Amino acid sequence: MIAKSSVPIGRADPGKEPLKLNVFTGARIMNTALCPMFPYLGDGDMVPAISAFYGGPGRDTGVFTHTNSVDEIYVMFGVQGAPVRAGDVMVGGREHVVGNYLQKPDDPDSLMTVVVIQRQAEKGVPQAEVVTFICSKCQDPLYVQRFAGKGEAPKDANPGYQLPFENLVNSARGTEEFNQKEGVRTCKKCGHQNARFPIELWGWQNYEIGFTIQERSRGRYFDEVATTEGAQ
């Protein structure tokens, strides 16, 4: 028996035209793991996001746990050196481990391209996420970050504003605090001093910086348009 949702699925937004993107083409130009393929990240939107991993010296991505109040579906594309095959489709648990997908992270022949798909909660339905960094020795939690998985447009947003992917923005900020905050990486349970999390291998900060800078740039564009129109 299929459980019925208490919240009806809304109609498609006519203001959001259908888009398409080849996964491999998209992976060439993405600047982060879990890079959204399309700009639609609002109420009820389907959000496919690409992650691409490859092996080599210093390519150990580290491990953390992720909890999401909406389901995630994983679709595997190119795979080598990982315990899955291209074409595999899986539904992840609401709480799951993230990282160390490659069996031999230092092997340059290892790679994996995967699309993670989630559907944003409907309007008025809260959407929550948790990112937890864990001790590499005993797996006890070191740092827990809770945040809303779906944002809202600011009241002064310029025309055409699109929401950021809250997962990436908050993961970037949380990782920075985890890496820099005094004592947070020392496990209170076993005393192990954990290494910093290799955020540069994930690219979340690239996404956050790119979003922030380009929103400022868009603001300057509209400022120039207003100045030009006012001078006419």
VENZIFEN-V413615 format. One record per backbone hydrogen bond with DSSP energy under -1.0 kcal/mol. CO is the residue of the C=O (numbers start at 1). NH is the residue of the N-H. Records with the same first field share a line. If there is no record, write none. Layout:
BEGIN
CO=NH + NH
END
This chain:
BEGIN
13=16
22=26
23=27
24=28
35=50
42=45
45=120
47=118
48=37
49=116
50=35
51=114
53=112
56=59
64=98
65=132
66=96
67=130
72=92
73=117
74=90
75=115
76=87
78=113
80=111
81=103
82=84
85=88
88=76
90=74
94=68
96=66
98=64
104=107
105=56
107=110
110=55
111=80
112=53
113=77
114=51
115=75
116=49
117=73
118=47
121=44
122=125
127=149
128=69
129=147
130=67
131=145
132=65
133=142 + 143
135=139
140=135
143=133
145=131
147=129
154=157
158=161
165=169
166=170
167=171
168=172
169=173
170=174
171=175
172=176
173=177
174=178
175=179
176=180
177=181
181=184
183=186
185=194
187=191
192=187
197=199
198=201
199=202 + 203
202=33
203=207
204=208
205=209
206=210
207=211
208=212
209=213
210=214
211=215
212=216
213=217
214=218
215=219
216=220
217=221
218=222
219=223
220=224
221=225
222=226
223=227
224=228
225=229
226=230
227=231
END
